[in-house]
Amino acid sequence: MSPALQTFARNFKKARKAANLSQKTVHEQTGIAASYVSAVERATRSVTIERAERLAKAVGVPLHKLLTP
């Protein structure tokens, strides 16, 4: 798996938990399946820019923060 994917996964999970959101809540806000959110957090699924933007918005952080090591 790529370092960028690992960074995104780690930062997204941290941001989601800091926002006190469950994967189900992220699903409800974004329309992205909770199972996909889980796979993204484990860095087992790649994420498109469009979905990355939706996920960033759901946790309330700018996309570039999720991509920054």
Backbone as CSV, one residue per row, in Angstrom:
resi,resn,N_x,N_y,N_z,CA_x,CA_y,CA_z,C_x,C_y,C_z
1,MET,0.840,-1.177,0.000,0.000,0.000,0.000,0.887,1.243,0.000
2,SER,0.391,2.273,-0.575,1.197,3.483,-0.748,1.291,4.283,0.550
3,PRO,2.380,5.010,0.713,2.509,5.871,1.897,1.390,6.924,1.973
4,ALA,0.973,7.455,0.833,-0.101,8.456,0.833,-1.404,7.849,1.348
5,LEU,-1.692,6.619,0.945,-2.914,5.947,1.401,-2.845,5.687,2.900
6,GLN,-1.694,5.276,3.389,-1.527,5.036,4.820,-1.697,6.336,5.615
7,THR,-1.138,7.418,5.095,-1.268,8.718,5.757,-2.719,9.149,5.807
8,PHE,-3.416,9.041,4.661,-4.827,9.416,4.624,-5.614,8.584,5.622
9,ALA,-5.392,7.276,5.637,-6.132,6.377,6.523,-5.920,6.760,7.984
10,ARG,-4.675,6.954,8.370,-4.343,7.292,9.752,-4.965,8.636,10.154
11,ASN,-4.797,9.636,9.293,-5.304,10.976,9.610,-6.827,11.027,9.616
12,PHE,-7.451,10.307,8.692,-8.914,10.307,8.659,-9.479,9.667,9.921
13,LYS,-8.946,8.519,10.300,-9.445,7.838,11.495,-9.264,8.722,12.730
14,LYS,-8.117,9.355,12.838,-7.844,10.254,13.968,-8.841,11.420,13.979
15,ALA,-9.093,12.015,12.815,-10.029,13.141,12.711,-11.455,12.703,13.018
16,ARG,-11.827,11.514,12.549,-13.183,11.009,12.809,-13.392,10.809,14.308
17,LYS,-12.411,10.215,14.949,-12.528,9.986,16.394,-12.521,11.308,17.159
18,ALA,-11.690,12.261,16.735,-11.643,13.571,17.390,-12.984,14.294,17.265
19,ALA,-13.671,14.061,16.148,-14.988,14.661,15.936,-16.098,13.858,16.618
20,ASN,-15.705,12.763,17.272,-16.642,11.899,17.977,-17.724,11.349,17.050
21,LEU,-17.299,10.915,15.866,-18.221,10.368,14.879,-17.977,8.875,14.707
22,SER,-19.042,8.124,14.559,-18.911,6.704,14.248,-18.804,6.544,12.733
23,GLN,-18.370,5.386,12.314,-18.334,5.114,10.873,-19.744,5.173,10.292
24,LYS,-20.722,4.739,11.059,-22.112,4.792,10.605,-22.560,6.243,10.405
25,THR,-22.169,7.128,11.314,-22.528,8.538,11.174,-21.881,9.139,9.936
26,VAL,-20.612,8.791,9.688,-19.944,9.265,8.469,-20.697,8.764,7.244
27,HIS,-21.121,7.507,7.278,-21.926,6.952,6.180,-23.200,7.765,5.961
28,GLU,-23.885,8.074,7.048,-25.136,8.821,6.944,-24.923,10.224,6.386
29,GLN,-23.792,10.840,6.721,-23.504,12.194,6.252,-23.020,12.231,4.809
30,THR,-22.349,11.162,4.375,-21.700,11.181,3.061,-22.353,10.284,2.026
31,GLY,-23.106,9.299,2.474,-23.650,8.314,1.544,-22.636,7.254,1.165
32,ILE,-21.461,7.301,1.778,-20.415,6.305,1.537,-20.629,5.170,2.535
33,ALA,-20.653,3.948,2.049,-20.944,2.792,2.895,-19.992,2.725,4.089
34,ALA,-20.533,2.352,5.244,-19.720,2.230,6.454,-18.611,1.206,6.263
35,SER,-18.875,0.155,5.504,-17.840,-0.853,5.248,-16.692,-0.266,4.421
36,TYR,-17.016,0.652,3.512,-15.985,1.331,2.725,-15.180,2.267,3.619
37,VAL,-15.852,2.986,4.500,-15.174,3.877,5.449,-14.196,3.062,6.289
38,SER,-14.625,1.907,6.758,-13.766,1.032,7.545,-12.547,0.585,6.732
39,ALA,-12.768,0.213,5.486,-11.663,-0.232,4.627,-10.684,0.908,4.352
40,VAL,-11.197,2.115,4.194,-10.330,3.283,3.991,-9.470,3.482,5.231
41,GLU,-10.056,3.369,6.396,-9.310,3.557,7.643,-8.241,2.492,7.845
42,ARG,-8.450,1.317,7.295,-7.453,0.251,7.375,-6.459,0.318,6.212
43,ALA,-6.668,1.278,5.319,-5.825,1.461,4.128,-5.856,0.232,3.224
44,THR,-7.007,-0.425,3.176,-7.158,-1.569,2.282,-7.960,-1.214,1.033
45,ARG,-8.494,0.000,0.998,-9.211,0.503,-0.183,-8.670,1.872,-0.534
46,SER,-8.453,2.092,-1.806,-8.074,3.422,-2.275,-9.303,4.312,-2.244
47,VAL,-9.060,5.591,-2.219,-10.173,6.538,-2.168,-9.996,7.547,-3.303
48,THR,-11.093,7.857,-3.983,-11.038,8.858,-5.044,-10.969,10.248,-4.415
49,ILE,-10.559,11.212,-5.196,-10.511,12.595,-4.706,-11.904,13.044,-4.274
50,GLU,-12.902,12.714,-5.060,-14.274,13.102,-4.718,-14.691,12.538,-3.360
51,ARG,-14.420,11.258,-3.143,-14.791,10.654,-1.856,-13.927,11.204,-0.731
52,ALA,-12.665,11.451,-1.008,-11.780,12.027,0.011,-12.313,13.385,0.457
53,GLU,-12.790,14.184,-0.489,-13.363,15.489,-0.156,-14.604,15.331,0.712
54,ARG,-15.463,14.374,0.372,-16.679,14.137,1.159,-16.341,13.662,2.567
55,LEU,-15.341,12.792,2.681,-14.931,12.299,3.995,-14.332,13.424,4.837
56,ALA,-13.501,14.257,4.213,-12.895,15.388,4.929,-13.976,16.334,5.446
57,LYS,-14.942,16.621,4.609,-16.036,17.517,5.011,-16.818,16.917,6.180
58,ALA,-17.037,15.619,6.146,-17.801,14.961,7.213,-17.116,15.088,8.566
59,VAL,-15.782,15.037,8.582,-15.065,15.131,9.863,-14.633,16.558,10.174
60,GLY,-14.921,17.479,9.255,-14.686,18.899,9.512,-13.248,19.355,9.419
61,VAL,-12.481,18.716,8.536,-11.091,19.148,8.338,-10.832,19.354,6.848
62,PRO,-9.916,20.250,6.504,-9.573,20.435,5.094,-8.900,19.173,4.550
63,LEU,-9.164,18.870,3.306,-8.614,17.661,2.685,-7.097,17.602,2.809
64,HIS,-6.422,18.735,2.631,-4.960,18.688,2.668,-4.422,18.216,4.019
65,LYS,-5.174,18.416,5.086,-4.731,17.946,6.406,-4.771,16.426,6.493
66,LEU,-5.670,15.802,5.758,-5.740,14.339,5.766,-4.615,13.722,4.930
67,LEU,-4.028,14.519,4.055,-2.969,14.031,3.180,-1.573,14.381,3.672
68,THR,-1.501,15.171,4.742,-0.209,15.634,5.251,0.309,14.685,6.336
69,PRO,1.519,14.146,6.138,2.078,13.227,7.159,2.284,13.918,8.497
